[in-house]
Each structure stands twice: as structure tokens, then as C-alpha cells.
Amino acid sequence: MTELHSEADNIENTAQCIIAAFKEMQVQEGQTLHYQQLYPYLQERYPKYKDVQKEAEHHLAKEGYINPAPDGLMLTQTGADFVYGKNA
């Protein structure tokens, strides 16, 4: 059970790092955070991201915060509201 909990924590931590990257890089609604910008950010802040990145992206997409783009992740209106603390 510890491994499952650990993987869930890794997914959540990776998702939080992705959200933080949107904010730090000032990505706005409808804009894409490119993987070439995201990967170094994640590597520096949460090196374990590689194991769970796709699951974290899927989690954020299910929440409506992002949409996958060919070269990165696009921030949705819901995602922008969450990242920048707007309550719609």
C-alpha cells in the first residue's frame, strides 16, 4: 500500500509543480506551456516527475485546468482561474 500512496503523492506533487510552472512563467488562458520550458522546471523542482508526468497531466485535464497540445499543455479558463486565484 505504501507504493500506491507514494505514487499518488508523486502524481499530486507533479500536478502542483505543473500548476506552479504556469504561474511562474505567466502563461495565460489559451496559451501553451511548451514542454521545452516545462521539463527543466520540473527537473529542478521535482525530479521524480518522469514516472508520473502523464498521470499528472491526465489529472489536470480531468479537472479542466489544461488541454493537451502537440508541444505542451494549454491553460484553460478554469485553469487560469485556479492558477491566478480567480473564483468564477
MARMI-251306 format. One record per residue: residue number from 1; y, z, x of N, C-alpha, C, CB in turn; residue in one letter. Coordinates in nm, 3 decimals, decimal comma. Glycine has a CB too. Layout:
{seq=NUM; n_yy=Y; n_zz=Z; n_xx=X; ca_yy=Y; ca_zz=Z; ca_xx=X; c_yy=Y; c_zz=Z; c_xx=X; cb_yy=Y; cb_zz=Z; cb_xx=X; type=A}
...
This chain:
{seq=1; n_yy=-0,120; n_zz=0,000; n_xx=0,081; ca_yy=0,000; ca_zz=0,000; ca_xx=0,000; c_yy=0,127; c_zz=0,000; c_xx=0,085; cb_yy=0,000; cb_zz=0,120; cb_xx=-0,092; type=M}
{seq=2; n_yy=0,120; n_zz=0,059; n_xx=0,201; ca_yy=0,237; ca_zz=0,064; ca_xx=0,287; c_yy=0,283; c_zz=-0,075; c_xx=0,324; cb_yy=0,207; cb_zz=0,145; cb_xx=0,412; type=T}
{seq=3; n_yy=0,188; n_zz=-0,166; n_xx=0,350; ca_yy=0,226; ca_zz=-0,302; ca_xx=0,387; c_yy=0,298; c_zz=-0,372; c_xx=0,273; cb_yy=0,102; cb_zz=-0,382; cb_xx=0,428; type=E}
{seq=4; n_yy=0,253; n_zz=-0,352; n_xx=0,149; ca_yy=0,320; ca_zz=-0,413; ca_xx=0,035; c_yy=0,461; c_zz=-0,360; c_xx=0,023; cb_yy=0,242; cb_zz=-0,387; cb_xx=-0,095; type=L}
{seq=5; n_yy=0,475; n_zz=-0,230; n_xx=0,036; ca_yy=0,607; ca_zz=-0,168; ca_xx=0,028; c_yy=0,696; c_zz=-0,221; c_xx=0,140; cb_yy=0,596; cb_zz=-0,015; cb_xx=0,036; type=H}
{seq=6; n_yy=0,640; n_zz=-0,233; n_xx=0,259; ca_yy=0,714; ca_zz=-0,282; ca_xx=0,373; c_yy=0,760; c_zz=-0,426; c_xx=0,351; cb_yy=0,630; cb_zz=-0,271; cb_xx=0,498; type=S}
{seq=7; n_yy=0,671; n_zz=-0,510; n_xx=0,295; ca_yy=0,710; ca_zz=-0,648; ca_xx=0,269; c_yy=0,819; c_zz=-0,654; c_xx=0,163; cb_yy=0,589; cb_zz=-0,732; cb_xx=0,225; type=E}
{seq=8; n_yy=0,807; n_zz=-0,572; n_xx=0,059; ca_yy=0,911; ca_zz=-0,567; ca_xx=-0,044; c_yy=1,044; c_zz=-0,524; c_xx=0,016; cb_yy=0,870; cb_zz=-0,472; cb_xx=-0,158; type=A}
{seq=9; n_yy=1,041; n_zz=-0,426; n_xx=0,105; ca_yy=1,163; ca_zz=-0,383; ca_xx=0,174; c_yy=1,221; c_zz=-0,496; c_xx=0,258; cb_yy=1,136; cb_zz=-0,261; cb_xx=0,261; type=D}
{seq=10; n_yy=1,134; n_zz=-0,569; n_xx=0,329; ca_yy=1,180; ca_zz=-0,681; ca_xx=0,410; c_yy=1,245; c_zz=-0,788; c_xx=0,325; cb_yy=1,064; cb_zz=-0,740; cb_xx=0,489; type=N}
{seq=11; n_yy=1,187; n_zz=-0,817; n_xx=0,209; ca_yy=1,245; ca_zz=-0,917; ca_xx=0,119; c_yy=1,382; c_zz=-0,870; c_xx=0,072; cb_yy=1,153; cb_zz=-0,943; cb_xx=-0,002; type=I}
{seq=12; n_yy=1,391; n_zz=-0,744; n_xx=0,029; ca_yy=1,519; ca_zz=-0,690; ca_xx=-0,019; c_yy=1,623; c_zz=-0,689; c_xx=0,093; cb_yy=1,499; cb_zz=-0,548; cb_xx=-0,075; type=E}
{seq=13; n_yy=1,585; n_zz=-0,646; n_xx=0,211; ca_yy=1,679; ca_zz=-0,643; ca_xx=0,323; c_yy=1,726; c_zz=-0,783; c_xx=0,362; cb_yy=1,616; cb_zz=-0,574; cb_xx=0,443; type=N}
{seq=14; n_yy=1,635; n_zz=-0,878; n_xx=0,360; ca_yy=1,673; ca_zz=-1,016; ca_xx=0,390; c_yy=1,767; c_zz=-1,070; c_xx=0,283; cb_yy=1,548; cb_zz=-1,105; cb_xx=0,400; type=T}
{seq=15; n_yy=1,738; n_zz=-1,042; n_xx=0,156; ca_yy=1,826; ca_zz=-1,087; ca_xx=0,048; c_yy=1,965; c_zz=-1,026; c_xx=0,063; cb_yy=1,766; cb_zz=-1,048; cb_xx=-0,090; type=A}
{seq=16; n_yy=1,972; n_zz=-0,898; n_xx=0,098; ca_yy=2,101; ca_zz=-0,833; ca_xx=0,118; c_yy=2,176; c_zz=-0,895; c_xx=0,236; cb_yy=2,082; cb_zz=-0,683; cb_xx=0,142; type=Q}
{seq=17; n_yy=2,105; n_zz=-0,931; n_xx=0,340; ca_yy=2,168; ca_zz=-0,996; ca_xx=0,456; c_yy=2,221; c_zz=-1,135; c_xx=0,418; cb_yy=2,069; cb_zz=-1,008; cb_xx=0,572; type=C}
{seq=18; n_yy=2,148; n_zz=-1,207; n_xx=0,336; ca_yy=2,194; ca_zz=-1,339; ca_xx=0,291; c_yy=2,322; c_zz=-1,323; c_xx=0,210; cb_yy=2,084; cb_zz=-1,411; cb_xx=0,207; type=I}
{seq=19; n_yy=2,326; n_zz=-1,226; n_xx=0,120; ca_yy=2,447; ca_zz=-1,200; ca_xx=0,041; c_yy=2,563; c_zz=-1,163; c_xx=0,133; cb_yy=2,422; cb_zz=-1,086; cb_xx=-0,062; type=I}
{seq=20; n_yy=2,537; n_zz=-1,078; n_xx=0,231; ca_yy=2,641; ca_zz=-1,038; ca_xx=0,327; c_yy=2,692; c_zz=-1,159; c_xx=0,406; cb_yy=2,588; cb_zz=-0,931; cb_xx=0,423; type=A}
{seq=21; n_yy=2,603; n_zz=-1,252; n_xx=0,438; ca_yy=2,645; ca_zz=-1,372; ca_xx=0,510; c_yy=2,741; c_zz=-1,456; c_xx=0,427; cb_yy=2,522; cb_zz=-1,456; cb_xx=0,550; type=A}
{seq=22; n_yy=2,712; n_zz=-1,470; n_xx=0,297; ca_yy=2,805; ca_zz=-1,543; ca_xx=0,210; c_yy=2,944; c_zz=-1,479; c_xx=0,217; cb_yy=2,753; cb_zz=-1,544; cb_xx=0,063; type=F}
{seq=23; n_yy=2,948; n_zz=-1,347; n_xx=0,208; ca_yy=3,077; ca_zz=-1,277; ca_xx=0,208; c_yy=3,148; c_zz=-1,289; c_xx=0,342; cb_yy=3,057; cb_zz=-1,130; cb_xx=0,173; type=K}
{seq=24; n_yy=3,075; n_zz=-1,262; n_xx=0,451; ca_yy=3,137; ca_zz=-1,265; ca_xx=0,583; c_yy=3,189; c_zz=-1,404; c_xx=0,618; cb_yy=3,039; cb_zz=-1,217; cb_xx=0,688; type=E}
{seq=25; n_yy=3,116; n_zz=-1,507; n_xx=0,575; ca_yy=3,156; ca_zz=-1,644; ca_xx=0,606; c_yy=3,247; c_zz=-1,703; c_xx=0,498; cb_yy=3,033; cb_zz=-1,731; cb_xx=0,623; type=M}
{seq=26; n_yy=3,284; n_zz=-1,620; n_xx=0,401; ca_yy=3,378; ca_zz=-1,655; ca_xx=0,294; c_yy=3,338; c_zz=-1,781; c_xx=0,219; cb_yy=3,516; cb_zz=-1,673; cb_xx=0,352; type=Q}
{seq=27; n_yy=3,208; n_zz=-1,792; n_xx=0,189; ca_yy=3,157; ca_zz=-1,903; ca_xx=0,110; c_yy=3,195; c_zz=-1,878; c_xx=-0,035; cb_yy=3,002; cb_zz=-1,920; cb_xx=0,127; type=V}
{seq=28; n_yy=3,253; n_zz=-1,978; n_xx=-0,098; ca_yy=3,299; ca_zz=-1,964; ca_xx=-0,236; c_yy=3,202; c_zz=-2,031; c_xx=-0,333; cb_yy=3,439; cb_zz=-2,024; cb_xx=-0,252; type=Q}
{seq=29; n_yy=3,222; n_zz=-2,003; n_xx=-0,460; ca_yy=3,139; ca_zz=-2,062; ca_xx=-0,566; c_yy=3,129; c_zz=-2,213; c_xx=-0,549; cb_yy=3,196; cb_zz=-2,028; cb_xx=-0,705; type=E}
{seq=30; n_yy=3,005; n_zz=-2,263; n_xx=-0,555; ca_yy=2,981; ca_zz=-2,407; ca_xx=-0,544; c_yy=2,970; c_zz=-2,458; c_xx=-0,401; cb_yy=3,089; cb_zz=-2,480; cb_xx=-0,613; type=G}
{seq=31; n_yy=3,002; n_zz=-2,373; n_xx=-0,304; ca_yy=2,991; ca_zz=-2,413; ca_xx=-0,164; c_yy=2,853; c_zz=-2,377; c_xx=-0,110; cb_yy=3,102; cb_zz=-2,346; cb_xx=-0,079; type=Q}
{seq=32; n_yy=2,814; n_zz=-2,443; n_xx=-0,002; ca_yy=2,683; ca_zz=-2,421; ca_xx=0,058; c_yy=2,696; c_zz=-2,346; c_xx=0,189; cb_yy=2,611; cb_zz=-2,555; cb_xx=0,080; type=T}
{seq=33; n_yy=2,614; n_zz=-2,244; n_xx=0,204; ca_yy=2,598; ca_zz=-2,177; ca_xx=0,332; c_yy=2,485; c_zz=-2,250; c_xx=0,403; cb_yy=2,567; cb_zz=-2,021; cb_xx=0,315; type=L}
{seq=34; n_yy=2,520; n_zz=-2,320; n_xx=0,509; ca_yy=2,423; ca_zz=-2,404; ca_xx=0,578; c_yy=2,328; c_zz=-2,319; c_xx=0,662; cb_yy=2,494; cb_zz=-2,507; cb_xx=0,667; type=H}
{seq=35; n_yy=2,203; n_zz=-2,365; n_xx=0,668; ca_yy=2,102; ca_zz=-2,293; ca_xx=0,744; c_yy=2,143; c_zz=-2,275; c_xx=0,890; cb_yy=1,969; cb_zz=-2,364; cb_xx=0,736; type=Y}
{seq=36; n_yy=2,213; n_zz=-2,373; n_xx=0,947; ca_yy=2,253; ca_zz=-2,362; ca_xx=1,087; c_yy=2,352; c_zz=-2,248; c_xx=1,108; cb_yy=2,314; cb_zz=-2,494; cb_xx=1,136; type=Q}
{seq=37; n_yy=2,421; n_zz=-2,206; n_xx=1,003; ca_yy=2,508; ca_zz=-2,088; ca_xx=1,009; c_yy=2,430; c_zz=-1,961; c_xx=0,973; cb_yy=2,629; cb_zz=-2,105; cb_xx=0,914; type=Q}
{seq=38; n_yy=2,340; n_zz=-1,973; n_xx=0,877; ca_yy=2,268; ca_zz=-1,857; ca_xx=0,825; c_yy=2,166; c_zz=-1,802; c_xx=0,923; cb_yy=2,199; cb_zz=-1,894; cb_xx=0,696; type=L}
{seq=39; n_yy=2,088; n_zz=-1,889; n_xx=0,986; ca_yy=1,981; ca_zz=-1,842; ca_xx=1,074; c_yy=2,030; c_zz=-1,751; c_xx=1,188; cb_yy=1,908; cb_zz=-1,960; cb_xx=1,132; type=Y}
{seq=40; n_yy=2,135; n_zz=-1,790; n_xx=1,261; ca_yy=2,182; ca_zz=-1,699; ca_xx=1,368; c_yy=2,231; c_zz=-1,565; c_xx=1,311; cb_yy=2,296; cb_zz=-1,766; cb_xx=1,448; type=P}
{seq=41; n_yy=2,294; n_zz=-1,570; n_xx=1,194; ca_yy=2,342; ca_zz=-1,448; ca_xx=1,130; c_yy=2,225; c_zz=-1,355; c_xx=1,098; cb_yy=2,420; cb_zz=-1,482; cb_xx=1,001; type=Y}
{seq=42; n_yy=2,120; n_zz=-1,411; n_xx=1,037; ca_yy=2,003; ca_zz=-1,330; ca_xx=1,003; c_yy=1,932; c_zz=-1,280; c_xx=1,129; cb_yy=1,906; cb_zz=-1,412; cb_xx=0,917; type=L}
{seq=43; n_yy=1,920; n_zz=-1,365; n_xx=1,228; ca_yy=1,852; ca_zz=-1,326; ca_xx=1,352; c_yy=1,921; c_zz=-1,206; c_xx=1,416; cb_yy=1,848; cb_zz=-1,444; cb_xx=1,451; type=Q}
{seq=44; n_yy=2,051; n_zz=-1,206; n_xx=1,414; ca_yy=2,127; ca_zz=-1,097; ca_xx=1,475; c_yy=2,117; c_zz=-0,968; c_xx=1,395; cb_yy=2,274; cb_zz=-1,137; cb_xx=1,490; type=E}
{seq=45; n_yy=2,119; n_zz=-0,978; n_xx=1,263; ca_yy=2,126; ca_zz=-0,859; ca_xx=1,178; c_yy=1,992; c_zz=-0,809; c_xx=1,126; cb_yy=2,214; cb_zz=-0,886; cb_xx=1,064; type=R}
{seq=46; n_yy=1,897; n_zz=-0,902; n_xx=1,109; ca_yy=1,767; ca_zz=-0,861; ca_xx=1,055; c_yy=1,659; c_zz=-0,956; c_xx=1,105; cb_yy=1,770; cb_zz=-0,859; cb_xx=0,900; type=Y}
{seq=47; n_yy=1,614; n_zz=-0,937; n_xx=1,229; ca_yy=1,519; ca_zz=-1,029; ca_xx=1,292; c_yy=1,388; c_zz=-1,048; c_xx=1,216; cb_yy=1,488; cb_zz=-0,981; cb_xx=1,428; type=P}
{seq=48; n_yy=1,352; n_zz=-0,955; n_xx=1,128; ca_yy=1,227; ca_zz=-0,968; ca_xx=1,052; c_yy=1,238; c_zz=-1,071; c_xx=0,939; cb_yy=1,188; cb_zz=-0,833; cb_xx=0,994; type=K}
{seq=49; n_yy=1,354; n_zz=-1,132; n_xx=0,923; ca_yy=1,377; ca_zz=-1,222; ca_xx=0,810; c_yy=1,279; c_zz=-1,339; c_xx=0,804; cb_yy=1,516; cb_zz=-1,275; cb_xx=0,816; type=Y}
{seq=50; n_yy=1,230; n_zz=-1,385; n_xx=0,918; ca_yy=1,148; ca_zz=-1,507; ca_xx=0,921; c_yy=1,024; c_zz=-1,496; c_xx=0,834; cb_yy=1,108; cb_zz=-1,537; cb_xx=1,064; type=K}
{seq=51; n_yy=0,966; n_zz=-1,377; n_xx=0,826; ca_yy=0,843; ca_zz=-1,358; ca_xx=0,749; c_yy=0,866; c_zz=-1,367; c_xx=0,598; cb_yy=0,782; cb_zz=-1,224; cb_xx=0,784; type=D}
{seq=52; n_yy=0,985; n_zz=-1,337; n_xx=0,553; ca_yy=1,009; ca_zz=-1,325; ca_xx=0,409; c_yy=1,129; c_zz=-1,405; c_xx=0,358; cb_yy=1,027; cb_zz=-1,179; cb_xx=0,374; type=V}
{seq=53; n_yy=1,182; n_zz=-1,492; n_xx=0,441; ca_yy=1,304; ca_zz=-1,564; ca_xx=0,403; c_yy=1,288; c_zz=-1,640; c_xx=0,272; cb_yy=1,343; cb_zz=-1,661; cb_xx=0,514; type=Q}
{seq=54; n_yy=1,180; n_zz=-1,715; n_xx=0,258; ca_yy=1,161; ca_zz=-1,796; ca_xx=0,136; c_yy=1,150; c_zz=-1,707; c_xx=0,013; cb_yy=1,036; cb_zz=-1,885; cb_xx=0,148; type=K}
{seq=55; n_yy=1,080; n_zz=-1,593; n_xx=0,026; ca_yy=1,069; ca_zz=-1,500; ca_xx=-0,086; c_yy=1,205; c_zz=-1,441; c_xx=-0,122; cb_yy=0,970; cb_zz=-1,387; cb_xx=-0,051; type=E}
{seq=56; n_yy=1,286; n_zz=-1,409; n_xx=-0,020; ca_yy=1,420; ca_zz=-1,356; ca_xx=-0,045; c_yy=1,507; c_zz=-1,460; c_xx=-0,115; cb_yy=1,486; cb_zz=-1,311; cb_xx=0,088; type=A}
{seq=57; n_yy=1,499; n_zz=-1,585; n_xx=-0,071; ca_yy=1,575; ca_zz=-1,692; ca_xx=-0,137; c_yy=1,530; c_zz=-1,708; c_xx=-0,281; cb_yy=1,559; cb_zz=-1,825; cb_xx=-0,061; type=E}
{seq=58; n_yy=1,399; n_zz=-1,703; n_xx=-0,303; ca_yy=1,345; ca_zz=-1,715; ca_xx=-0,439; c_yy=1,398; c_zz=-1,601; c_xx=-0,527; cb_yy=1,190; cb_zz=-1,715; cb_xx=-0,437; type=H}
{seq=59; n_yy=1,400; n_zz=-1,480; n_xx=-0,474; ca_yy=1,452; ca_zz=-1,363; ca_xx=-0,546; c_yy=1,598; c_zz=-1,385; c_xx=-0,585; cb_yy=1,438; cb_zz=-1,235; cb_xx=-0,460; type=H}
{seq=60; n_yy=1,679; n_zz=-1,432; n_xx=-0,490; ca_yy=1,821; ca_zz=-1,454; ca_xx=-0,518; c_yy=1,841; c_zz=-1,568; c_xx=-0,619; cb_yy=1,896; cb_zz=-1,486; cb_xx=-0,388; type=L}
{seq=61; n_yy=1,756; n_zz=-1,669; n_xx=-0,613; ca_yy=1,764; ca_zz=-1,780; ca_xx=-0,709; c_yy=1,727; c_zz=-1,730; c_xx=-0,849; cb_yy=1,671; cb_zz=-1,897; cb_xx=-0,667; type=A}
{seq=62; n_yy=1,624; n_zz=-1,646; n_xx=-0,859; ca_yy=1,584; ca_zz=-1,591; ca_xx=-0,988; c_yy=1,695; c_zz=-1,506; c_xx=-1,049; cb_yy=1,457; cb_zz=-1,507; cb_xx=-0,974; type=K}
{seq=63; n_yy=1,770; n_zz=-1,438; n_xx=-0,966; ca_yy=1,882; ca_zz=-1,356; ca_xx=-1,012; c_yy=2,001; c_zz=-1,445; c_xx=-1,053; cb_yy=1,925; cb_zz=-1,256; cb_xx=-0,903; type=E}
{seq=64; n_yy=1,996; n_zz=-1,571; n_xx=-1,014; ca_yy=2,104; ca_zz=-1,664; ca_xx=-1,048; c_yy=2,217; c_zz=-1,664; c_xx=-0,947; cb_yy=2,158; cb_zz=-1,631; cb_xx=-1,181; type=G}
{seq=65; n_yy=2,196; n_zz=-1,605; n_xx=-0,830; ca_yy=2,302; ca_zz=-1,595; ca_xx=-0,731; c_yy=2,316; c_zz=-1,720; c_xx=-0,646; cb_yy=2,278; cb_zz=-1,477; cb_xx=-0,642; type=Y}
{seq=66; n_yy=2,205; n_zz=-1,789; n_xx=-0,623; ca_yy=2,208; ca_zz=-1,908; ca_xx=-0,536; c_yy=2,127; c_zz=-2,020; c_xx=-0,600; cb_yy=2,151; cb_zz=-1,874; cb_xx=-0,396; type=I}
{seq=67; n_yy=2,153; n_zz=-2,140; n_xx=-0,552; ca_yy=2,069; ca_zz=-2,256; ca_xx=-0,580; c_yy=2,032; c_zz=-2,315; c_xx=-0,444; cb_yy=2,142; cb_zz=-2,363; cb_xx=-0,672; type=N}
{seq=68; n_yy=1,906; n_zz=-2,353; n_xx=-0,428; ca_yy=1,869; ca_zz=-2,418; ca_xx=-0,302; c_yy=1,942; c_zz=-2,551; c_xx=-0,286; cb_yy=1,716; cb_zz=-2,440; cb_xx=-0,295; type=P}
{seq=69; n_yy=1,982; n_zz=-2,579; n_xx=-0,165; ca_yy=2,044; ca_zz=-2,708; ca_xx=-0,131; c_yy=1,961; c_zz=-2,765; c_xx=-0,015; cb_yy=2,199; cb_zz=-2,693; cb_xx=-0,092; type=A}
{seq=70; n_yy=1,968; n_zz=-2,895; n_xx=0,006; ca_yy=1,886; ca_zz=-2,956; ca_xx=0,112; c_yy=1,908; c_zz=-2,893; c_xx=0,250; cb_yy=1,915; cb_zz=-3,104; cb_xx=0,120; type=P}
{seq=71; n_yy=2,031; n_zz=-2,851; n_xx=0,278; ca_yy=2,061; ca_zz=-2,800; ca_xx=0,411; c_yy=2,108; c_zz=-2,654; c_xx=0,412; cb_yy=2,166; cb_zz=-2,886; cb_xx=0,475; type=D}
{seq=72; n_yy=2,084; n_zz=-2,585; n_xx=0,299; ca_yy=2,127; ca_zz=-2,445; ca_xx=0,294; c_yy=2,114; c_zz=-2,388; c_xx=0,154; cb_yy=2,270; cb_zz=-2,432; cb_xx=0,341; type=G}
{seq=73; n_yy=2,201; n_zz=-2,293; n_xx=0,123; ca_yy=2,199; ca_zz=-2,224; ca_xx=-0,005; c_yy=2,337; c_zz=-2,233; c_xx=-0,068; cb_yy=2,156; cb_zz=-2,076; cb_xx=0,012; type=L}
{seq=74; n_yy=2,342; n_zz=-2,279; n_xx=-0,194; ca_yy=2,468; ca_zz=-2,292; ca_xx=-0,264; c_yy=2,494; c_zz=-2,166; c_xx=-0,346; cb_yy=2,469; cb_zz=-2,418; cb_xx=-0,355; type=M}
{seq=75; n_yy=2,613; n_zz=-2,113; n_xx=-0,338; ca_yy=2,652; ca_zz=-1,994; ca_xx=-0,413; c_yy=2,691; c_zz=-2,034; c_xx=-0,555; cb_yy=2,769; cb_zz=-1,921; cb_xx=-0,342; type=L}
{seq=76; n_yy=2,630; n_zz=-1,969; n_xx=-0,653; ca_yy=2,661; ca_zz=-1,996; ca_xx=-0,793; c_yy=2,779; c_zz=-1,909; c_xx=-0,838; cb_yy=2,537; cb_zz=-1,969; cb_xx=-0,883; type=T}
{seq=77; n_yy=2,826; n_zz=-1,932; n_xx=-0,961; ca_yy=2,934; ca_zz=-1,849; ca_xx=-1,016; c_yy=2,888; c_zz=-1,704; c_xx=-1,025; cb_yy=2,978; cb_zz=-1,901; cb_xx=-1,155; type=Q}
{seq=78; n_yy=2,767; n_zz=-1,683; n_xx=-1,074; ca_yy=2,712; ca_zz=-1,548; ca_xx=-1,083; c_yy=2,703; c_zz=-1,485; c_xx=-0,944; cb_yy=2,573; cb_zz=-1,550; cb_xx=-1,150; type=T}
{seq=79; n_yy=2,659; n_zz=-1,564; n_xx=-0,847; ca_yy=2,650; ca_zz=-1,515; ca_xx=-0,710; c_yy=2,786; c_zz=-1,479; c_xx=-0,653; cb_yy=2,583; cb_zz=-1,617; cb_xx=-0,623; type=G}
{seq=80; n_yy=2,885; n_zz=-1,563; n_xx=-0,678; ca_yy=3,020; ca_zz=-1,536; ca_xx=-0,629; c_yy=3,075; c_zz=-1,409; c_xx=-0,692; cb_yy=3,113; cb_zz=-1,655; cb_xx=-0,660; type=A}
{seq=81; n_yy=3,052; n_zz=-1,391; n_xx=-0,821; ca_yy=3,095; ca_zz=-1,268; ca_xx=-0,888; c_yy=3,031; c_zz=-1,146; c_xx=-0,824; cb_yy=3,062; cb_zz=-1,273; cb_xx=-1,038; type=D}
{seq=82; n_yy=2,902; n_zz=-1,157; n_xx=-0,791; ca_yy=2,829; ca_zz=-1,046; ca_xx=-0,728; c_yy=2,879; c_zz=-1,021; c_xx=-0,586; cb_yy=2,679; cb_zz=-1,075; cb_xx=-0,726; type=F}
{seq=83; n_yy=2,891; n_zz=-1,128; n_xx=-0,508; ca_yy=2,932; ca_zz=-1,115; ca_xx=-0,367; c_yy=3,072; c_zz=-1,055; c_xx=-0,356; cb_yy=2,929; cb_zz=-1,253; cb_xx=-0,298; type=V}
{seq=84; n_yy=3,163; n_zz=-1,100; n_xx=-0,440; ca_yy=3,302; ca_zz=-1,059; ca_xx=-0,428; c_yy=3,341; c_zz=-0,952; c_xx=-0,529; cb_yy=3,391; cb_zz=-1,179; cb_xx=-0,444; type=Y}
{seq=85; n_yy=3,243; n_zz=-0,893; n_xx=-0,597; ca_yy=3,265; ca_zz=-0,777; ca_xx=-0,682; c_yy=3,339; c_zz=-0,801; c_xx=-0,811; cb_yy=3,338; cb_zz=-0,678; cb_xx=-0,607; type=G}
{seq=86; n_yy=3,329; n_zz=-0,922; n_xx=-0,864; ca_yy=3,392; ca_zz=-0,952; ca_xx=-0,992; c_yy=3,289; c_zz=-0,928; c_xx=-1,103; cb_yy=3,445; cb_zz=-1,100; cb_xx=-0,997; type=K}
{seq=87; n_yy=3,329; n_zz=-0,861; n_xx=-1,204; ca_yy=3,240; ca_zz=-0,838; ca_xx=-1,318; c_yy=3,283; c_zz=-0,927; c_xx=-1,432; cb_yy=3,241; cb_zz=-0,688; cb_xx=-1,362; type=N}
{seq=88; n_yy=3,204; n_zz=-1,030; n_xx=-1,455; ca_yy=3,238; ca_zz=-1,126; ca_xx=-1,560; c_yy=3,195; c_zz=-1,074; c_xx=-1,695; cb_yy=3,173; cb_zz=-1,262; cb_xx=-1,534; type=A}
